Amino acid sequence: MEDGQDKVRIIGLIQCDFARESCSGFGCMDSFTRRIDAFERYKDDPGIMVVPFNCGGCPGRRISRVASNLIKRAKKKAEVEKSGIVIHLASCMVTDNGHYPPCPHIDYIGKILRRKGLVVKKGSYRSKTAQRRRDEGAYEPFDWDGEPD
């Protein structure tokens, strides 16, 4: 168990709607599949399902509706309670990166998700280029090992 929750069975991966206009999401899905970067914490559990979706545009227009749908469908179709769901806010939302600076609505989005009783984690794919730019001081630092709340 993590964060006092049931064993994680579903990860909701929220990606920035604007970044998705030019990003296939390959980096995030590759990181999840290989259990690296922000998903390394799940390396011992191959049975986790990932459900990617986007925020719906500023200020996170779809978050509440899609999170509610995920909770409902997880229970009905997979018998997973919301305590078995963890939401990862993709790197395109929480880090300074090649797409944009961090989402200006990240606190609001996190608040919506936590009000629904969901655990929220920050990060997905760790871009080497963005990390190099962070190291050079061009991008804001990001604490990959820190807790999101």
C-alpha positions, 0 to 999 in steps of 0.5 A: 500500500502507498499513502495509506491507499489500497494497492494501486490497480489503476493509474489515471495519467492526465496530460496537458490538452495543449501539449497533446496537440504536438505530443503523441504521449509516447514518452509517458506511455513508454515510461509507464510500460518500462516502469521508469522515471515517475513510474519506477515506484510501480516496478514490482507490479505488472498488473496496473492499468494506465488510463491516459486522458487530457485536462480538456484545456485551461483551467482543467475543464474536463478534470472533474467530469473525467475523474468522476467517470474514471472512478465510476467505470473502475468500480463497475468494470474492474471492481476497483475502488477509488482508493486503488486509483492514483492520478499522475499529472504528466510531466507536460503539466508539472515541469518546465519543458519543451512544450510549456512552463508548468501549468498555471492551474496545477494547484486548482487541478490537484484540489479538484482531484483530491476533493474526489478522494484521489491520490495525486502524484506529479510527473511521468516521463523524464525528458533528458533534454528538459533535464539538461536545460534544468541543469543549465538553469534555463528551466525551473527545477523539478523535484522528482523525488518530492511528494506532490502535495 
